[in-house]
Structures are given as C-alpha cells and as structure tokens.
C-alpha cells in the first residue's frame, strides 16, 4: 500500500541511487533591502518536480492546469522536505492553500482500466508523469 511517509524509489536505481528532485527558484522581486545590516527580503517562486512510480493516476488532461490535486489527494501524497537554511527560523516548504500540486501529463495516452477498476478511466503511471509543487514565498 502507498504511504506518504515513505520516500519513492528512484526511477533507475542503477543510474541514480537516490530519488531525483528538481528545484527551480525564480526571484519575483525584492521587497526590502537593508544594506547596513546585510538583510534583504524577497518574493521567490518555487517549482519542485519529482516522479513517484508508486502512483497510478486517472483521466489526466493535456492541459496541466486541469490536473491540480484536491485536498484529500494532496494530504496522501509524499512530498519532498525542503528546508530554507538562509533564515533564522530554518523554515520548511509548506503545503497550504497557497500551494498548487499538479500532475504534469507527459504520456500521450494512458491505458484503459479493467472493468473491476474504475469505469471507463484512462490510467497514467507516476513514473512517466511527474508531480509539480508550485508556491511563492516572501522572506
């Protein structure tokens, strides 16, 4: 059974013995700068992407904005723990109402479900369709 507490295995353990997690940070703007104290505040948008080969997803749309995970799905999903070490509190990446979790459909087509599974569902594999975490932080 799936557990959000357990790290997914790497897609190819022979090539990469650890799970690859891709991080993209974009500085959206500077909020404040204090040159005397060497402190600055910024607004940064993070995108974190990973594959979870344990997942089977149904009826993914080609438009990723239609593949946003709902609250229940989000709470049951493994998410990488990222710590922002450049602040006094060592804040962590959070999963809140400002966070988007999206399945990025990479497969052109899924495969049909069996009759006992979901009626007329098209199934997509987590090893081929990554999860995207998107959130903007102000620090």
TIVO-2410 file (N, C-alpha, C; in nm, 3 decimals):
# residues 139
REC num residu      c1      c2      c3 atome chaine
REC   1      X   0.083  -0.119   0.000     N      A
REC   1      X   0.000   0.000   0.000    CA      A
REC   1      X   0.087   0.125   0.000     C      A
REC   2      X   0.031   0.233  -0.045     N      A
REC   2      X   0.103   0.361  -0.056    CA      A
REC   2      X   0.110   0.428   0.080     C      A
REC   3      X   0.226   0.486   0.110     N      A
REC   3      X   0.241   0.565   0.233    CA      A
REC   3      X   0.312   0.695   0.200     C      A
REC   4      X   0.250   0.807   0.241     N      A
REC   4      X   0.311   0.938   0.216    CA      A
REC   4      X   0.436   0.959   0.301     C      A
REC   5      X   0.457   0.873   0.400     N      A
REC   5      X   0.575   0.885   0.487    CA      A
REC   5      X   0.698   0.817   0.428     C      A
REC   6      X   0.679   0.739   0.323     N      A
REC   6      X   0.789   0.663   0.264    CA      A
REC   6      X   0.834   0.729   0.133     C      A
REC   7      X   0.963   0.752   0.122     N      A
REC   7      X   1.025   0.812   0.004    CA      A
REC   7      X   1.008   0.719  -0.117     C      A
REC   8      X   0.967   0.773  -0.232     N      A
REC   8      X   0.958   0.689  -0.353    CA      A
REC   8      X   1.097   0.639  -0.394     C      A
REC   9      X   1.101   0.524  -0.456     N      A
REC   9      X   1.227   0.473  -0.509    CA      A
REC   9      X   1.266   0.551  -0.634     C      A
REC  10      X   1.397   0.560  -0.662     N      A
REC  10      X   1.440   0.625  -0.787    CA      A
REC  10      X   1.387   0.547  -0.907     C      A
REC  11      X   1.369   0.617  -1.018     N      A
REC  11      X   1.318   0.551  -1.139    CA      A
REC  11      X   1.417   0.448  -1.191     C      A
REC  12      X   1.546   0.480  -1.188     N      A
REC  12      X   1.651   0.389  -1.234    CA      A
REC  12      X   1.763   0.388  -1.131     C      A
REC  13      X   1.755   0.295  -1.037     N      A
REC  13      X   1.850   0.291  -0.926    CA      A
REC  13      X   1.993   0.264  -0.971     C      A
REC  14      X   2.012   0.203  -1.089     N      A
REC  14      X   2.147   0.178  -1.139    CA      A
REC  14      X   2.214   0.308  -1.183     C      A
REC  15      X   2.137   0.402  -1.235     N      A
REC  15      X   2.192   0.530  -1.282    CA      A
REC  15      X   2.194   0.632  -1.169     C      A
REC  16      X   2.084   0.644  -1.096     N      A
REC  16      X   2.073   0.739  -0.985    CA      A
REC  16      X   2.025   0.663  -0.862     C      A
REC  17      X   2.114   0.638  -0.765     N      A
REC  17      X   2.074   0.561  -0.647    CA      A
REC  17      X   1.977   0.635  -0.554     C      A
REC  18      X   1.961   0.765  -0.574     N      A
REC  18      X   1.867   0.844  -0.492    CA      A
REC  18      X   1.761   0.905  -0.583     C      A
REC  19      X   1.646   0.933  -0.524     N      A
REC  19      X   1.537   0.995  -0.599    CA      A
REC  19      X   1.579   1.134  -0.645     C      A
REC  20      X   1.559   1.163  -0.773     N      A
REC  20      X   1.589   1.296  -0.824    CA      A
REC  20      X   1.471   1.388  -0.799     C      A
REC  21      X   1.500   1.503  -0.740     N      A
REC  21      X   1.400   1.607  -0.716    CA      A
REC  21      X   1.456   1.733  -0.781     C      A
REC  22      X   1.381   1.789  -0.874     N      A
REC  22      X   1.425   1.907  -0.948    CA      A
REC  22      X   1.363   2.031  -0.884     C      A
REC  23      X   1.447   2.133  -0.861     N      A
REC  23      X   1.401   2.256  -0.797    CA      A
REC  23      X   1.434   2.374  -0.886     C      A
REC  24      X   1.334   2.459  -0.907     N      A
REC  24      X   1.352   2.582  -0.982    CA      A
REC  24      X   1.304   2.697  -0.893     C      A
REC  25      X   1.389   2.795  -0.871     N      A
REC  25      X   1.352   2.912  -0.791    CA      A
REC  25      X   1.365   3.036  -0.879     C      A
REC  26      X   1.260   3.118  -0.879     N      A
REC  26      X   1.259   3.241  -0.956    CA      A
REC  26      X   1.233   3.357  -0.861     C      A
REC  27      X   1.326   3.453  -0.857     N      A
REC  27      X   1.306   3.572  -0.774    CA      A
REC  27      X   1.206   3.661  -0.847     C      A
REC  28      X   1.092   3.683  -0.783     N      A
REC  28      X   0.986   3.765  -0.842    CA      A
REC  28      X   1.006   3.913  -0.813     C      A
REC  29      X   1.078   3.943  -0.704     N      A
REC  29      X   1.104   4.082  -0.670    CA      A
REC  29      X   1.168   4.095  -0.534     C      A
REC  30      X   1.227   4.211  -0.512     N      A
REC  30      X   1.284   4.243  -0.382    CA      A
REC  30      X   1.184   4.328  -0.305     C      A
REC  31      X   1.154   4.287  -0.183     N      A
REC  31      X   1.056   4.358  -0.101    CA      A
REC  31      X   1.124   4.469  -0.022     C      A
REC  32      X   1.241   4.437   0.037     N      A
REC  32      X   1.313   4.536   0.118    CA      A
REC  32      X   1.461   4.500   0.120     C      A
REC  33      X   1.544   4.604   0.129     N      A
REC  33      X   1.688   4.586   0.140    CA      A
REC  33      X   1.739   4.676   0.251     C      A
REC  34      X   1.816   4.616   0.344     N      A
REC  34      X   1.883   4.692   0.449    CA      A
REC  34      X   2.032   4.665   0.435     C      A
REC  35      X   2.101   4.754   0.366     N      A
REC  35      X   2.242   4.734   0.336    CA      A
REC  35      X   2.329   4.736   0.461     C      A
REC  36      X   2.295   4.819   0.558     N      A
REC  36      X   2.376   4.828   0.680    CA      A
REC  36      X   2.378   4.697   0.757     C      A
REC  37      X   2.263   4.632   0.766     N      A
REC  37      X   2.255   4.506   0.840    CA      A
REC  37      X   2.276   4.384   0.750     C      A
REC  38      X   2.287   4.407   0.620     N      A
REC  38      X   2.306   4.296   0.527    CA      A
REC  38      X   2.185   4.205   0.516     C      A
REC  39      X   2.067   4.263   0.530     N      A
REC  39      X   1.942   4.186   0.526    CA      A
REC  39      X   1.860   4.231   0.406     C      A
REC  40      X   1.800   4.135   0.339     N      A
REC  40      X   1.709   4.167   0.230    CA      A
REC  40      X   1.592   4.071   0.232     C      A
REC  41      X   1.478   4.119   0.189     N      A
REC  41      X   1.357   4.038   0.180    CA      A
REC  41      X   1.318   4.027   0.034     C      A
REC  42      X   1.276   3.908  -0.003     N      A
REC  42      X   1.241   3.886  -0.143    CA      A
REC  42      X   1.113   3.806  -0.156     C      A
REC  43      X   1.062   3.804  -0.277     N      A
REC  43      X   0.947   3.721  -0.312    CA      A
REC  43      X   1.000   3.620  -0.414     C      A
REC  44      X   0.994   3.491  -0.378     N      A
REC  44      X   1.053   3.386  -0.461    CA      A
REC  44      X   0.949   3.280  -0.492     C      A
REC  45      X   0.941   3.243  -0.618     N      A
REC  45      X   0.850   3.137  -0.661    CA      A
REC  45      X   0.930   3.008  -0.678     C      A
REC  46      X   0.881   2.899  -0.615     N      A
REC  46      X   0.949   2.770  -0.623    CA      A
REC  46      X   0.864   2.672  -0.703     C      A
REC  47      X   0.931   2.597  -0.788     N      A
REC  47      X   0.870   2.482  -0.855    CA      A
REC  47      X   0.958   2.362  -0.825     C      A
REC  48      X   0.898   2.259  -0.770     N      A
REC  48      X   0.968   2.137  -0.733    CA      A
REC  48      X   0.899   2.023  -0.807     C      A
REC  49      X   0.979   1.941  -0.877     N      A
REC  49      X   0.923   1.833  -0.958    CA      A
REC  49      X   0.990   1.701  -0.922     C      A
REC  50      X   0.910   1.595  -0.915     N      A
REC  50      X   0.962   1.461  -0.890    CA      A
REC  50      X   0.865   1.358  -0.948     C      A
REC  51      X   0.915   1.237  -0.963     N      A
REC  51      X   0.834   1.125  -1.009    CA      A
REC  51      X   0.811   1.029  -0.893     C      A
REC  52      X   0.692   0.974  -0.887     N      A
REC  52      X   0.659   0.875  -0.785    CA      A
REC  52      X   0.601   0.753  -0.856     C      A
REC  53      X   0.686   0.653  -0.876     N      A
REC  53      X   0.645   0.537  -0.956    CA      A
REC  53      X   0.539   0.450  -0.888     C      A
REC  54      X   0.507   0.480  -0.763     N      A
REC  54      X   0.403   0.405  -0.693    CA      A
REC  54      X   0.263   0.452  -0.732     C      A
REC  55      X   0.253   0.567  -0.798     N      A
REC  55      X   0.123   0.627  -0.827    CA      A
REC  55      X   0.063   0.578  -0.958     C      A
REC  56      X  -0.068   0.562  -0.957     N      A
REC  56      X  -0.149   0.541  -1.077    CA      A
REC  56      X  -0.253   0.652  -1.075     C      A
REC  57      X  -0.258   0.731  -1.182     N      A
REC  57      X  -0.349   0.844  -1.185    CA      A
REC  57      X  -0.450   0.822  -1.298     C      A
REC  58      X  -0.567   0.878  -1.283     N      A
REC  58      X  -0.671   0.854  -1.383    CA      A
REC  58      X  -0.712   0.982  -1.453     C      A
REC  59      X  -0.742   0.966  -1.582     N      A
REC  59      X  -0.803   1.070  -1.664    CA      A
REC  59      X  -0.727   1.203  -1.661     C      A
REC  60      X  -0.595   1.199  -1.674     N      A
REC  60      X  -0.517   1.323  -1.679    CA      A
REC  60      X  -0.550   1.399  -1.807     C      A
REC  61      X  -0.557   1.529  -1.795     N      A
REC  61      X  -0.585   1.616  -1.909    CA      A
REC  61      X  -0.454   1.664  -1.971     C      A
REC  62      X  -0.458   1.699  -2.098     N      A
REC  62      X  -0.338   1.752  -2.164    CA      A
REC  62      X  -0.301   1.889  -2.108     C      A
REC  63      X  -0.400   1.967  -2.067     N      A
REC  63      X  -0.376   2.096  -2.003    CA      A
REC  63      X  -0.349   2.071  -1.855     C      A
REC  64      X  -0.223   2.089  -1.812     N      A
REC  64      X  -0.184   2.059  -1.675    CA      A
REC  64      X  -0.263   2.137  -1.571     C      A
REC  65      X  -0.314   2.254  -1.606     N      A
REC  65      X  -0.394   2.333  -1.511    CA      A
REC  65      X  -0.524   2.262  -1.473     C      A
REC  66      X  -0.559   2.158  -1.547     N      A
REC  66      X  -0.678   2.079  -1.516    CA      A
REC  66      X  -0.642   1.955  -1.434     C      A
REC  67      X  -0.513   1.940  -1.400     N      A
REC  67      X  -0.466   1.824  -1.324    CA      A
REC  67      X  -0.419   1.865  -1.184     C      A
REC  68      X  -0.484   1.965  -1.128     N      A
REC  68      X  -0.449   2.012  -0.993    CA      A
REC  68      X  -0.509   1.915  -0.892     C      A
REC  69      X  -0.425   1.872  -0.798     N      A
REC  69      X  -0.471   1.776  -0.698    CA      A
REC  69      X  -0.561   1.842  -0.594     C      A
REC  70      X  -0.661   1.769  -0.551     N      A
REC  70      X  -0.755   1.816  -0.449    CA      A
REC  70      X  -0.697   1.794  -0.310     C      A
REC  71      X  -0.757   1.855  -0.209     N      A
REC  71      X  -0.706   1.849  -0.071    CA      A
REC  71      X  -0.679   1.707  -0.023     C      A
REC  72      X  -0.772   1.617  -0.040     N      A
REC  72      X  -0.756   1.481   0.008    CA      A
REC  72      X  -0.637   1.413  -0.062     C      A
REC  73      X  -0.625   1.432  -0.192     N      A
REC  73      X  -0.513   1.374  -0.267    CA      A
REC  73      X  -0.380   1.431  -0.221     C      A
REC  74      X  -0.378   1.561  -0.194     N      A
REC  74      X  -0.255   1.629  -0.151    CA      A
REC  74      X  -0.205   1.575  -0.017     C      A
REC  75      X  -0.296   1.549   0.074     N      A
REC  75      X  -0.259   1.503   0.208    CA      A
REC  75      X  -0.206   1.361   0.208     C      A
REC  76      X  -0.241   1.284   0.106     N      A
REC  76      X  -0.199   1.144   0.100    CA      A
REC  76      X  -0.076   1.122   0.013     C      A
REC  77      X  -0.015   1.229  -0.034     N      A
REC  77      X   0.097   1.220  -0.128    CA      A
REC  77      X   0.229   1.248  -0.060     C      A
REC  78      X   0.334   1.173  -0.096     N      A
REC  78      X   0.468   1.203  -0.046    CA      A
REC  78      X   0.515   1.334  -0.111     C      A
REC  79      X   0.572   1.422  -0.029     N      A
REC  79      X   0.624   1.550  -0.078    CA      A
REC  79      X   0.765   1.567  -0.021     C      A
REC  80      X   0.861   1.609  -0.104     N      A
REC  80      X   0.997   1.627  -0.053    CA      A
REC  80      X   1.002   1.732   0.057     C      A
REC  81      X   1.088   1.708   0.155     N      A
REC  81      X   1.107   1.805   0.263    CA      A
REC  81      X   1.222   1.897   0.224     C      A
REC  82      X   1.192   2.024   0.211     N      A
REC  82      X   1.294   2.123   0.174    CA      A
REC  82      X   1.300   2.226   0.284     C      A
REC  83      X   1.421   2.250   0.334     N      A
REC  83      X   1.442   2.344   0.444    CA      A
REC  83      X   1.514   2.466   0.388     C      A
REC  84      X   1.460   2.583   0.418     N      A
REC  84      X   1.524   2.708   0.377    CA      A
REC  84      X   1.623   2.748   0.487     C      A
REC  85      X   1.749   2.719   0.466     N      A
REC  85      X   1.850   2.742   0.568    CA      A
REC  85      X   1.903   2.884   0.573     C      A
REC  86      X   1.853   2.970   0.487     N      A
REC  86      X   1.906   3.107   0.480    CA      A
REC  86      X   1.824   3.206   0.563     C      A
REC  87      X   1.755   3.156   0.665     N      A
REC  87      X   1.680   3.246   0.753    CA      A
REC  87      X   1.696   3.198   0.897     C      A
REC  88      X   1.661   3.281   0.992     N      A
REC  88      X   1.682   3.249   1.133    CA      A
REC  88      X   1.599   3.130   1.181     C      A
REC  89      X   1.481   3.111   1.125     N      A
REC  89      X   1.391   3.006   1.173    CA      A
REC  89      X   1.410   2.873   1.101     C      A
REC  90      X   1.493   2.868   0.997     N      A
REC  90      X   1.507   2.749   0.912    CA      A
REC  90      X   1.370   2.695   0.871     C      A
REC  91      X   1.294   2.779   0.807     N      A
REC  91      X   1.159   2.744   0.764    CA      A
REC  91      X   1.164   2.631   0.662     C      A
REC  92      X   1.052   2.561   0.650     N      A
REC  92      X   1.040   2.449   0.559    CA      A
REC  92      X   0.937   2.480   0.451     C      A
REC  93      X   0.949   2.410   0.341     N      A
REC  93      X   0.850   2.419   0.237    CA      A
REC  93      X   0.717   2.368   0.295     C      A
REC  94      X   0.608   2.439   0.269     N      A
REC  94      X   0.480   2.404   0.327    CA      A
REC  94      X   0.380   2.361   0.219     C      A
REC  95      X   0.279   2.292   0.265     N      A
REC  95      X   0.169   2.252   0.180    CA      A
REC  95      X   0.043   2.315   0.239     C      A
REC  96      X   0.004   2.431   0.184     N      A
REC  96      X  -0.110   2.504   0.236    CA      A
REC  96      X  -0.199   2.550   0.121     C      A
REC  97      X  -0.293   2.638   0.150     N      A
REC  97      X  -0.388   2.683   0.047    CA      A
REC  97      X  -0.322   2.765  -0.064     C      A
REC  98      X  -0.201   2.814  -0.042     N      A
REC  98      X  -0.128   2.889  -0.145    CA      A
REC  98      X  -0.048   2.798  -0.237     C      A
REC  99      X  -0.045   2.671  -0.204     N      A
REC  99      X   0.035   2.574  -0.279    CA      A
REC  99      X  -0.048   2.506  -0.386     C      A
REC 100      X   0.010   2.491  -0.504     N      A
REC 100      X  -0.051   2.410  -0.609    CA      A
REC 100      X   0.029   2.282  -0.623     C      A
REC 101      X  -0.040   2.169  -0.627     N      A
REC 101      X   0.021   2.041  -0.663    CA      A
REC 101      X  -0.048   1.996  -0.791     C      A
REC 102      X   0.033   1.977  -0.893     N      A
REC 102      X  -0.020   1.949  -1.026    CA      A
REC 102      X   0.048   1.824  -1.080     C      A
REC 103      X  -0.028   1.739  -1.148     N      A
REC 103      X   0.032   1.629  -1.220    CA      A
REC 103      X   0.061   1.678  -1.361     C      A
REC 104      X   0.186   1.670  -1.400     N      A
REC 104      X   0.231   1.715  -1.531    CA      A
REC 104      X   0.224   1.597  -1.627     C      A
REC 105      X   0.121   1.595  -1.709     N      A
REC 105      X   0.100   1.483  -1.801    CA      A
REC 105      X   0.206   1.484  -1.910     C      A
REC 106      X   0.287   1.378  -1.912     N      A
REC 106      X   0.391   1.361  -2.014    CA      A
REC 106      X   0.353   1.252  -2.113     C      A
REC 107      X   0.278   1.152  -2.066     N      A
REC 107      X   0.234   1.043  -2.154    CA      A
REC 107      X   0.133   1.096  -2.254     C      A
REC 108      X   0.145   1.052  -2.377     N      A
REC 108      X   0.046   1.093  -2.478    CA      A
REC 108      X  -0.088   1.027  -2.448     C      A
REC 109      X  -0.083   0.899  -2.412     N      A
REC 109      X  -0.205   0.825  -2.381    CA      A
REC 109      X  -0.181   0.738  -2.260     C      A
REC 110      X  -0.283   0.721  -2.179     N      A
REC 110      X  -0.276   0.626  -2.070    CA      A
REC 110      X  -0.321   0.491  -2.121     C      A
REC 111      X  -0.358   0.403  -2.030     N      A
REC 111      X  -0.412   0.274  -2.071    CA      A
REC 111      X  -0.547   0.256  -2.004     C      A
REC 112      X  -0.635   0.179  -2.068     N      A
REC 112      X  -0.771   0.165  -2.012    CA      A
REC 112      X  -0.769   0.084  -1.883     C      A
REC 113      X  -0.860   0.117  -1.793     N      A
REC 113      X  -0.875   0.042  -1.670    CA      A
REC 113      X  -0.952  -0.087  -1.699     C      A
REC 114      X  -0.939  -0.184  -1.611     N      A
REC 114      X  -1.019  -0.305  -1.626    CA      A
REC 114      X  -1.160  -0.277  -1.577     C      A
REC 115      X  -1.250  -0.364  -1.608     N      A
REC 115      X  -1.390  -0.344  -1.569    CA      A
REC 115      X  -1.407  -0.341  -1.418     C      A
REC 116      X  -1.324  -0.413  -1.345     N      A
REC 116      X  -1.336  -0.415  -1.200    CA      A
REC 116      X  -1.279  -0.288  -1.137     C      A
REC 117      X  -1.190  -0.221  -1.209     N      A
REC 117      X  -1.131  -0.098  -1.155    CA      A
REC 117      X  -1.232   0.016  -1.170     C      A
REC 118      X  -1.189   0.122  -1.229     N      A
REC 118      X  -1.274   0.240  -1.245    CA      A
REC 118      X  -1.343   0.235  -1.381     C      A
REC 119      X  -1.469   0.268  -1.383     N      A
REC 119      X  -1.544   0.264  -1.508    CA      A
REC 119      X  -1.489   0.365  -1.607     C      A
REC 120      X  -1.449   0.315  -1.724     N      A
REC 120      X  -1.405   0.398  -1.836    CA      A
REC 120      X  -1.296   0.498  -1.800     C      A
REC 121      X  -1.209   0.464  -1.708     N      A
REC 121      X  -1.100   0.554  -1.671    CA      A
REC 121      X  -0.978   0.524  -1.756     C      A
REC 122      X  -0.903   0.628  -1.787     N      A
REC 122      X  -0.775   0.614  -1.855    CA      A
REC 122      X  -0.668   0.630  -1.746     C      A
REC 123      X  -0.579   0.531  -1.732     N      A
REC 123      X  -0.482   0.526  -1.624    CA      A
REC 123      X  -0.346   0.574  -1.673     C      A
REC 124      X  -0.279   0.656  -1.591     N      A
REC 124      X  -0.147   0.709  -1.621    CA      A
REC 124      X  -0.051   0.670  -1.508     C      A
REC 125      X   0.074   0.643  -1.544     N      A
REC 125      X   0.173   0.597  -1.448    CA      A
REC 125      X   0.251   0.712  -1.386     C      A
REC 126      X   0.273   0.704  -1.255     N      A
REC 126      X   0.351   0.805  -1.185    CA      A
REC 126      X   0.496   0.810  -1.228     C      A
REC 127      X   0.548   0.701  -1.281     N      A
REC 127      X   0.688   0.701  -1.326    CA      A
REC 127      X   0.707   0.776  -1.457     C      A
REC 128      X   0.596   0.810  -1.525     N      A
REC 128      X   0.604   0.882  -1.652    CA      A
REC 128      X   0.543   1.021  -1.646     C      A
REC 129      X   0.473   1.052  -1.538     N      A
REC 129      X   0.402   1.180  -1.525    CA      A
REC 129      X   0.438   1.242  -1.390     C      A
REC 130      X   0.524   1.343  -1.390     N      A
REC 130      X   0.576   1.397  -1.263    CA      A
REC 130      X   0.474   1.481  -1.186     C      A
REC 131      X   0.501   1.493  -1.056     N      A
REC 131      X   0.425   1.582  -0.968    CA      A
REC 131      X   0.499   1.716  -0.966     C      A
REC 132      X   0.425   1.825  -0.973     N      A
REC 132      X   0.482   1.959  -0.968    CA      A
REC 132      X   0.425   2.033  -0.847     C      A
REC 133      X   0.514   2.080  -0.761     N      A
REC 133      X   0.478   2.162  -0.646    CA      A
REC 133      X   0.508   2.306  -0.687     C      A
REC 134      X   0.413   2.397  -0.667     N      A
REC 134      X   0.434   2.538  -0.704    CA      A
REC 134      X   0.382   2.627  -0.592     C      A
REC 135      X   0.469   2.716  -0.544     N      A
REC 135      X   0.429   2.811  -0.439    CA      A
REC 135      X   0.525   2.930  -0.439     C      A
REC 136      X   0.471   3.048  -0.405     N      A
REC 136      X   0.553   3.168  -0.391    CA      A
REC 136      X   0.567   3.201  -0.243     C      A
REC 137      X   0.689   3.230  -0.204     N      A
REC 137      X   0.721   3.266  -0.065    CA      A
REC 137      X   0.772   3.409  -0.058     C      A
REC 138      X   0.746   3.475   0.052     N      A
REC 138      X   0.805   3.605   0.083    CA      A
REC 138      X   0.889   3.588   0.207     C      A
REC 139      X   1.013   3.633   0.200     N      A
REC 139      X   1.101   3.616   0.318    CA      A
REC 139      X   1.167   3.748   0.354     C      A
***
